[in-house]
């Protein structure tokens, strides 16, 4: 429990540093466009999974997407 209190203020720094290292490794190994495709497909998969977990309907999903782009 004590270790979590020490790491807690730096949680975002740790997470985003690890994320940046992973993206850098992907860019160096598989290239820019394949990395972009991988990130886009991962984002789409996350979005679909999140909406399924929340038990949202297709029409409410499309309405939220439309509202996002109308800002």
Beta strands, then each sheet from edge to edge (+ up, - down):
end
